Every structure is written in structure tokens, then in C-alpha cells.
Amino acid sequence: MEQQTNLPMLTDNGRRLIRKLSELPPVWLTAAALGESVGVSRRTVMRELPGMEKWLRAAGFRFVRSPGQGVRLEEAEDRRAALRALLEGGGMALSKSERIDRLLVLLFAAAEPVKTQWLAEKLDISEHTLLSDLGTADEWLRARGAAIKRRTGVGVWMEGTPENLRRAMGIRLRPQLTQMDW
């Protein structure tokens, strides 16, 4: 799925309603049932539907409204997962492993500590997701003789001998490189 850069604004209620639709099978849901599932009124759902529909269409998802039947998201499970990732990360539907690969490349290439806000923006994820990914990346690096260091007010950086850092990056990135690049 391509990164969506010019999506319309989406309210918090609209985001929660779309998320719920993405978690359910593609069946018809009334506005009342959808609202009840996320703790809002039928009226709130009806008010949010035009914005949700506009956002979903702009993001490339099939959303159907039918009077008397309700609403449904007509997408396969892999597309629903991509939609959930788009809602959470704001753009790219990357797996955790892909995010960690990119995180490690950014840290490896940095000549000095970088701010978590900058990393989150570069990876197009929340700072909460970034902190989780930093923990996972740190565990992986420690098994290879390196580590991720964090200090408030300073930033985040990789620490280890140059040889251990190069070896770790080689192990992590080799599956993504062609034989010629390697």
C-alpha cells in the first residue's frame, strides 16, 4: 500500500469507528450497532459517516453505505490490516520487523544522538510505537554485542564496537540486499 499524504482530516470518533469496521468481517452494520460497539450514539455515527466515507475513499478503501442495511467495509483481511496500520501509523503499513530494520538503519547512519520525535516522524509512527520498537531493537542488538542507548534531553544512539555494529547491520540487512549490493 502506498503512503497516503493528502488524506482529509479524520476526527477521533471517525478513527475509532473505522478501526472497529476494520476489525469486523465485511457484514452490514447499522449505525446504532456500530456506535454501540465503540461507545457512541447512533446520531454521532450518522454525523461521522460523511467524513469517514471521504477519508476511506481518499485512502483507497471500499466503503459502502446502504439505507435500510447499514454500512460495511468491503476489503479482504490483508487490506483491513493495512487500514489498521494506516490508522495507527499515519501512513505506511510496515511490519514491526520492517520498522525495526529502518530504525536501525537511521541510528546506524546517524553521526550523533537523534531525538525520538525525529525518529518517529521519519518512520511515520507514534512515539509510543517507537519506544516499543527501540526496546525490541535493543534486545536484538545486545545479543550481538551492541546496544541502543537513550538519554533524556540528549537522544537515542547505537553503542558498540564498530565491528559489532557493522556485523549486526550486515546480519539484519543482508536478506534485503541483492548479491551485487552485498
C-alpha positions, 0 to 999 in steps of 0.5 A, a space after each residue: 500500500 502506498 503512503 497516503 499524504 493528502 488524506 482529509 482530516 479524520 476526527 477521533 470518533 471517525 478513527 475509532 469507528 473505522 478501526 472497529 469496521 476494520 476489525 469486523 468481517 465485511 457484514 452490514 452494520 447499522 449505525 446504532 450497532 456500530 456506535 454501540 460497539 465503540 461507545 457512541 450514539 447512533 446520531 454521532 455515527 450518522 454525523 461521522 459517516 460523511 467524513 469517514 466515507 471521504 477519508 476511506 475513499 481518499 485512502 483507497 478503501 471500499 466503503 459502502 453505505 446502504 439505507 435500510 442495511 447499514 454500512 460495511 467495509 468491503 476489503 479482504 483481511 490483508 487490506 483491513 490490516 493495512 487500514 489498521 496500520 494506516 490508522 495507527 501509523 499515519 501512513 505506511 503499513 510496515 511490519 514491526 520487523 520492517 520498522 525495526 530494520 529502518 530504525 536501525 538503519 537511521 541510528 546506524 547512519 546517524 553521526 550523533 544522538 537523534 531525538 525520538 520525535 525525529 525518529 518517529 516522524 521519519 518512520 511515520 509512527 507514534 512515539 509510543 510505537 517507537 519506544 516499543 520498537 527501540 526496546 525490541 531493537 535493543 534486545 536484538 542488538 545486545 545479543 550481538 554485542 551492541 546496544 541502543 542507548 537513550 538519554 533524556 534531553 540528549 537522544 537515542 544512539 547505537 553503542 558498540 564496537 564498530 565491528 559489532 555494529 557493522 556485523 549486526 547491520 550486515 546480519 539484519 540487512 543482508 536478506 534485503 540486499 541483492 548479491 551485487 549490493 552485498 
